[in-house]
Amino acid sequence: MRSKSQHLPADKRRDVTVETVVKLAAERNPSDITTAAIAKQMNVTQGALFRHFPSKEAIWQAVMAWVAERLLKRVDKAAAEAETPLEALEAIFMAHIEFVSTYPGVPRMLFGELQHAEESVPKRMARTMLQKYGERIESLIEEGKEEGQISSNVDSIAARQLFVGAIQGLVIQSLIAGKREDLREAAGGVFAIYRRGIEAG
């Protein structure tokens, strides 16, 4: 039986390829994902795959672009629906955890790219995404200070780093334990501790 992916238009085929890589990354070491494995999962030939992507790095670039677009869009939407900076921070925290729970292959790929010693386009894209994400958090912290919600003594850069680090810590622990549900269960309590640390008295 022929797969529907063999008859998809080019843009849809690229999307399916990216989604396939994200799915595979949830099941195995991202560095072990070959173009042969991707093609097999999609039920197409490697030749068909390379008609849309000139190289494996091009596939990884597309994956990083997909991750950045969806994660940042999700956290921006969460923040926009909140009424205060502190509520926005909590909404972003929970939205990020939900994103990782839905796509467990994403953090595995990000950690994999960022720990490579050599420079690459996907690594630069991952770093740029994290920088943009951090800027959003720092901006909300500054806004919270101006509105008197967050203590004026809080170091905004350190608070941003702690915010991101808390999420990364939860993600790493869930990856080690192999229990995605632990992420959702622990997130609320972890953010509550973070909030108490920055909230104005």
Steps between C-alpha positions, in 0.01 A plus 500: 500500500637840403526771766302818461827689563614389153235721342531814711585843354852627570418731792290234673771239441751729674264543796449124525877449490551741789222340704652158429839612633339642814317171554815294445694723742255404774588134448875503440818705527457788252862464384417144392213608274611443143336610178441130433306471827296811417419372151405157638268655761333705225488201263688688228843462343802705607500641149148635555615654827796673338277655235370725778811530718851517351662357813438363848603838644227664290248267664631597843474870407136446407439321829654785702291755307188290571582481872575873530184604317269277700654547843526879478149527353365286784670699778405833339137392488513389865653832607250704299208335678638581847401817685822569694873439446511235774200322349669521160815340638298217648304457177823482301651252744200269477468543121865406456457191718192401300692546173782275620251242628333496159829487306755315721740472209550878493712541816707195404581668167570841655732357765668291232564797271622731777753253635675450166848654511490601135299796374205429269196679365257290710707574812494874427124483443448321833711762678311785332167349602612472863625858490164627371319293760719640778440855383125446532543378857731783599262757351212364707714506815586866437134576436409327825750715687353817350151393608616411851423129463862390496754617756715785372802321652464204265785459252305472173772308317539249783121464528479433127773237525329336797168492312655324201713281725197384698332382180818334375547327835148360492546384142831327570357322803200380301729375222711310751194352670325433171178643639350789306208527741743604774557825313141617526466381859812682623473821295245680718693445821831601346357822361340581837846489661643716221217750541557533874864574431434799273164632616488834677428476873 
